[in-house]
Amino acid sequence: MTGHNPLGDREVASLSQRLRGQVLARGEPGFDEARRVWNGMIDRVPRLMVLAAGADDVAPTIEFARQHGLRLAVRGGGHNVAGNGTVDDGIVLSLKALDSVHVDAGTRRVRVGGGATLKPVDTATIAEDLVVPAGVVSSTGVGGLTLGGGFGWLTRTHGLTIDNLVAAEVVTASGEHVRASAEENPELLWGLKGGGGNFGVVTSFTFDAHPLPSRVYAGNLVYRRPEWEKVLAAADTVFADLPDEVSPIFTGVVPPPSWGLGHDPVLILGAAWAGSNAEAGAAWFASVLKQLPTQERIVGPVPWTEWQSQVDPHFPHGARGYWKNTSLDRLDDGVVEVLARRLVEHELFGTAFDIHVMGGAMARVPEQATAFPDRSAAYWLNIYGFWRDRANDERLTAFVKTFAHEMQPFSSGGTYVNFLGAEHGHDPWRQALAVYGPEKLARLSALKREYDPENVFRLNHNIPPVGPQA
């Protein structure tokens, strides 16, 4: 930071006069509501909230934070489980109003504001029978999802969200507005594809979109306790020749009452056929059911936006969350034993695990083409909690931590930053090295030194400008 000038009413007023958006200080009407992020466990109180009205509000806010020595948190959709979109006693720059979505059906390009969430993007694109690969909870922010990678129901079909990112408008730590694309600042675009919010504030993203019918053939297959080991152990075989049109996800969870599945934990295999031929989708589900039969299933044509938002009610704003993740090369006997045993231990709705089946288009992108840390994994495991009662914080956080620790001997070493919960007291360089490895971290660190040498953008899964040896 460049200074530590005193901050009073006059200074705040001077910032307000430079912005089209609103500046809220502690105690002002609307401040408490504006400061809260999705994860209710993260309860931080900034000194100021800047509700940007447009991209032109970003540079003055960055300058103000640097001038007054205040830590700066940048918030898109505010859905980050680690709570990186807020800060105690600093400034939160909210991009919520930068939520425009423009679809050019002719070029199949979609421009999305840095504060948009997935739902309006899905709604606007599917109206043109197009889709941008994204996440599985429609209230997720496009910005955070994209900058970390972007897993979802189309990962095997069209790659990660970053694999479809073609350009970004960025405001750097110095206040400069730059465009990152294959033609302009291509190294910056590379870093944005998995390197998080380390290099600037992205005010808009431009994506390639892909054809998708407004109704897809999709479904969930439900398996009870006696079948879990059999189903999980068969995954390597059942998915050996998996078509790109499907990106299956296993979910182990205690079902909520609204699902009508009772109170005992279940294993669910979900997938959507991302192709125009619904008959081919039906045939694929039939082939899976032949190998892994179950009478409990809901399979058939469904509107894409409905499929994309099916789990939204279970991740409401204010839910309390803690997540861990790792990549896996196979679901062998040791992995299956831990997963099945841990699923038995799920006592109530509020903890779960997802196993994303990887490969396909995502795995065909060259490893060094993006900053994303690992494309070789066969599976990606996310262990997570989402509960409402703070009395469960310690117990359910411990459940996630011990579960993740037990999976470490089977890990192939990958870590996905979007599935990382809040960790305190960690060494940023060591964590970044564990995520990206030495080669990619060296390249990302060089990019950090170019665009943010003072580490203004450090309230994230941080990539320091220099390592501990410097």
Order of alpha helices (4+ residues) and beta strands (2+ residues): alpha-beta-alpha-beta-alpha-beta-beta-beta-beta-alpha-beta-alpha-alpha-beta-beta-alpha-beta-beta-beta-alpha-beta-beta-alpha-beta-alpha-beta-alpha-beta-alpha-beta-alpha-alpha
